[in-house]
Amino acid sequence: MKELLRSAFFSAPARALVGAILWLFFLISRAASTLRTGAIFAGPHRPFCHWSVTVKYPENITFGVGVVIGPNSTLGAKGGITFGDHARISEGVLIETAGLDFRGPAPYPHIARPIVIERDTWIGARAIILGGVTVGEGSIVGAGAVVTRSIPPGTVVVGAAPRTRAKQAGNTYQLEQ
């Protein structure tokens, strides 16, 4: 009986059926991403945006050409977000322009400062970019980094309290000591 079930599940027709179903789900997912992105973002340049991305204040977001936003990312654009050409946002990234002003008494007022992500940048998985930050051209933000200050062009930052690890030197990066 076990051999009979094994031969049925691993037969060529069963594998072809499973492959066709998986391909159909892939096409539906791509169509959902494309339709949702077109419904949310207006303008001449639309990113490739996974369907699971959370977007707040989409009217305050500007995109360059070839921007890719990975799954489960959050774009909070109360203060405005600008993406340069070919910016890559990995899975689970949080980009939030708004926060609370703790300098006065409660209830704390909301404040928002713009974020600029320049061209040819890559934001690693689960990184957090907070308001008032500019990520310089060609920079890389490592996975899990929390960015609270602007990053110069051609810089690699890593860690929860980001440290500059390398600077761009031509087409390579030189580690700093």
C-alpha positions as CSV (number, residue, x, y, z in Angstrom):
1,M,0.0,0.0,0.0
2,K,2.8,2.4,0.9
3,E,4.6,1.8,-2.4
4,L,1.3,2.3,-4.3
5,L,0.7,5.7,-2.7
6,R,4.4,6.7,-3.2
7,S,4.2,5.8,-6.9
8,A,0.9,7.7,-7.3
9,F,2.2,10.9,-5.6
10,F,5.5,10.9,-7.4
11,S,4.3,10.0,-10.8
12,A,4.8,12.4,-13.7
13,P,1.1,13.4,-14.0
14,A,1.0,14.3,-10.3
15,R,4.2,16.3,-10.4
16,A,2.9,18.1,-13.5
17,L,-0.4,19.0,-11.8
18,V,1.4,20.3,-8.7
19,G,3.8,22.3,-10.9
20,A,0.8,23.8,-12.8
21,I,-0.9,24.8,-9.5
22,L,2.2,26.4,-8.1
23,W,2.7,28.3,-11.4
24,L,-0.9,29.5,-11.3
25,F,-0.4,30.8,-7.7
26,F,2.8,32.6,-8.8
27,L,0.9,34.3,-11.7
28,I,-2.0,35.3,-9.4
29,S,0.5,36.8,-6.8
30,R,2.3,38.8,-9.5
31,A,-1.0,40.1,-10.9
32,A,-2.1,41.1,-7.4
33,S,1.1,43.0,-6.8
34,T,0.9,44.8,-10.1
35,L,-2.8,45.8,-9.7
36,R,-2.3,46.9,-6.1
37,T,0.7,49.0,-6.9
38,G,-1.1,50.7,-9.8
39,A,-4.1,51.4,-7.5
40,I,-2.0,52.9,-4.7
41,F,0.7,54.9,-6.5
42,A,0.1,57.5,-9.2
43,G,2.8,59.1,-11.3
44,P,5.1,58.3,-14.2
45,H,7.3,55.9,-12.3
46,R,5.7,53.1,-10.4
47,P,7.8,50.7,-8.3
48,F,7.6,46.9,-8.2
49,C,5.9,46.6,-4.9
50,H,5.0,43.3,-3.3
51,W,1.2,43.0,-2.5
52,S,2.0,42.6,1.3
53,V,3.6,46.1,1.6
54,T,1.9,48.5,4.0
55,V,1.7,52.1,2.7
56,K,0.6,55.1,4.8
57,Y,0.1,58.4,2.9
58,P,1.0,57.1,-0.6
59,E,0.4,60.6,-2.0
60,N,3.6,61.7,-0.2
61,I,5.9,59.2,-1.9
62,T,7.9,59.9,-5.0
63,F,9.7,57.1,-7.0
64,G,12.5,57.1,-9.4
65,V,12.9,54.5,-12.1
66,G,13.3,50.8,-11.3
67,V,12.5,50.9,-7.5
68,V,11.8,47.5,-5.9
69,I,10.0,47.2,-2.5
70,G,10.2,43.8,-0.9
71,P,7.4,41.9,0.9
72,N,6.1,42.9,4.4
73,S,7.8,46.3,4.2
74,T,6.1,49.4,5.7
75,L,6.3,52.9,4.2
76,G,5.0,55.6,6.6
77,A,5.2,58.7,4.5
78,K,3.5,61.4,6.6
79,G,6.6,63.6,6.1
80,G,7.3,62.4,2.6
81,I,9.6,59.7,1.2
82,T,11.7,60.1,-2.0
83,F,13.2,57.1,-3.7
84,G,16.0,57.6,-6.3
85,D,16.4,55.4,-9.3
86,H,17.1,51.7,-8.8
87,A,16.6,51.8,-5.0
88,R,16.1,48.3,-3.6
89,I,14.2,47.7,-0.4
90,S,14.4,44.2,1.0
91,E,11.9,42.2,3.0
92,G,10.4,43.6,6.2
93,V,12.0,47.1,6.0
94,L,10.3,49.9,8.0
95,I,10.6,53.4,6.6
96,E,8.8,55.8,8.9
97,T,8.8,59.6,8.7
98,A,6.6,60.2,11.7
99,G,7.2,59.9,15.4
100,L,6.2,61.6,18.7
101,D,7.7,64.7,20.2
102,F,8.6,63.7,23.8
103,R,9.9,67.2,24.8
104,G,6.5,68.4,26.1
105,P,3.8,67.0,28.3
106,A,1.6,64.1,27.3
107,P,-0.3,63.7,25.0
108,Y,2.7,63.9,22.8
109,P,2.2,65.6,19.4
110,H,3.1,63.9,16.2
111,I,6.1,65.2,14.2
112,A,7.2,64.2,10.7
113,R,10.4,64.7,8.8
114,P,11.1,63.6,5.2
115,I,13.3,60.7,4.2
116,V,15.4,60.6,1.0
117,I,16.7,57.4,-0.3
118,E,19.0,58.3,-3.2
119,R,19.8,56.3,-6.3
120,D,21.5,52.9,-6.4
121,T,20.9,52.1,-2.7
122,W,20.1,48.9,-1.0
123,I,18.3,48.6,2.3
124,G,18.8,45.2,3.9
125,A,16.0,43.0,5.4
126,R,14.3,44.3,8.5
127,A,16.2,47.6,8.6
128,I,14.6,50.6,10.1
129,I,14.9,54.1,8.6
130,L,13.6,56.9,10.7
131,G,12.5,60.5,9.8
132,G,14.9,63.2,8.7
133,V,17.4,60.7,7.2
134,T,19.0,60.8,3.8
135,V,20.6,57.6,2.6
136,G,23.4,58.7,0.2
137,E,23.8,57.5,-3.4
138,G,25.3,54.0,-3.7
139,S,25.0,53.3,0.0
140,I,24.1,49.9,1.6
141,V,22.2,49.6,4.9
142,G,22.8,46.1,6.4
143,A,20.0,43.8,7.6
144,G,18.5,44.8,10.9
145,A,20.2,48.2,11.0
146,V,18.4,51.1,12.7
147,V,19.2,54.4,10.9
148,T,18.6,57.6,12.8
149,R,21.1,59.8,11.1
150,S,21.9,60.6,7.5
151,I,24.4,58.3,5.6
152,P,27.0,59.7,3.2
153,P,27.1,58.5,-0.4
154,G,28.9,55.2,-1.0
155,T,28.8,54.0,2.7
156,V,27.9,50.6,4.2
157,V,26.2,50.7,7.6
158,V,25.4,47.8,9.9
159,G,24.1,47.1,13.3
160,A,21.3,48.4,15.6
161,A,23.4,51.4,16.4
162,P,24.8,51.7,12.9
163,R,28.6,51.9,12.5
164,T,30.3,52.8,9.3
165,R,32.1,49.7,8.2
166,A,33.3,50.6,4.7
167,K,33.4,53.4,2.2
168,Q,33.1,53.1,-1.5
169,A,36.4,53.2,-3.4
170,G,35.6,52.9,-7.1
171,N,33.7,49.7,-7.7
172,T,34.7,48.1,-4.3
173,Y,34.4,48.9,-0.7
174,Q,37.3,49.5,1.7
175,L,36.8,48.4,5.3
176,E,37.6,51.0,7.9
177,Q,39.6,50.1,11.0
